Amino acid sequence: MTAVSQGRRSATRIGTDAEALSVARELAAEFAVGAAERDRERRLPHAEIDRLSESGLLALTVPARFGGLDVRPSVLTEVVSILAAADASIAQIPHSHFVYLNLVRLSAGPALQERIFTDVLAGGRVANAQSERGGKTIADISTRLSPVGEGSPTRFVLDGEKFYCTGSLFADTLAVLAKSDVAAGDLAPAEYVAFIPADADGVEIVDDWDAVGQRTTGSGTVRFTGVEVGVEDLVARAPATSTPTGYGAFAQLLHVAIDVGIARGALREAAEFVRTKSRPWFEAEVDRAVDDPLVVQRFGELEVDVATAEATLAVAGRRVDSAVGAASGESGRAGVVDASIAVAEASIAVATAKTVADRVAPSVASALFEVSGTRSAAAGSGLDRYWRDARTHTLHDPVRWKYQHIGRWVLRGEEPPLHGVI
């Protein structure tokens, strides 16, 4: 490991996949200690996110040509799942960080790539400002980019309001989805992502996130009023979401990793509670809860569920690895047709994993109480956070549409859409 510094903080540079997983396990053990208390008090994990930055884990996907490890999606997935088992909020915070680093890799110009990747290697953090309230659907974007000057402007102003801006309270850079309605020089009317400093003039970040679960993700409102943006800070979104790049499958894979991590964390917590605190039911005629045959049976069932979710996640991760390789021409599979098929296969595998995790995470987090007994429901135990986190996070991207795309693929051979959420 080596250290990289730039201005405000420094970060370790991780050298291997094995080292990345080892660091993730070490941090997860640290983060688990105060997770219930942070959730109960809604205390934002600023110190923990600083540790995450300093560890080098947030730079895992920086391309090798910029000095990063450039880990495969499957490796990053395992890292995220390890962190989610300890604290689902902490695992959720860098989700959009990795997604928008992928957009920079795929579509940004050389200057912006250099700026963002260099900053991330030194511990910099990116957060999203994408979703909005009030539109007919989540795809409606009212935030606008307006050119400053005539002809081929180099400056724009950004105005709008975003919600569900996960990680914004911890961010150095905000990735803001906005529309330009008029042609401006070489820029056609389209959706763009503007990469702007989180402390830029005209940016207001509001801590108003009040969901039932994942309470410390900093997923509140961000307002933009006349924020200046350079043309070099804009990335067109369409190339990543209208061609077979694997962009959407990668983003969804990380969501699945969070759900699976929650399930594993809940089962682990349940087992520890039963071993150390639960009393056996009197009819079992045993001295310890762990010797109650019905409790043993239920734990076996729950382990099968969690292991199934982990296995489908692992398969999906390998499919996304293949898709990313095919799309970039690095896997030996070349051409648009092969890339399209590889990305479709990856999206279907991720959708399958999401449907499994969507079922398993809330059910295992609920069964935690069933197997642990009445005392597990005490408010001070903090065990309810697993269910609340699972229920909140599984609301991302409804699985009923996952089943639709899986069915269309199986029956009619229809490739799933490339809109970024399948």
JODAQUI-V952428 format. One record per helix or strand of 3 or more residues. SS is the DSSP state (hx for helix, st for strand). FROM is the first residue (numbers start at 0). TO is the last residue. If there is no record, write none. Layout:
ss=SS from=FROM to=TO
ss=SS from=FROM to=TO
This chain:
ss=st from=1 to=5
ss=st from=8 to=12
ss=hx from=16 to=32
ss=hx from=34 to=40
ss=hx from=45 to=54
ss=hx from=56 to=58
ss=hx from=63 to=65
ss=hx from=72 to=85
ss=hx from=87 to=92
ss=hx from=94 to=106
ss=hx from=109 to=120
ss=st from=125 to=128
ss=st from=143 to=146
ss=st from=154 to=161
ss=hx from=167 to=169
ss=st from=172 to=179
ss=st from=189 to=196
ss=st from=202 to=205
ss=st from=220 to=229
ss=hx from=230 to=232
ss=st from=233 to=235
ss=hx from=237 to=240
ss=hx from=246 to=275
ss=hx from=281 to=283
ss=hx from=288 to=290
ss=hx from=292 to=327
ss=hx from=335 to=371
ss=hx from=373 to=376
ss=hx from=378 to=380
ss=hx from=383 to=392
ss=hx from=398 to=411
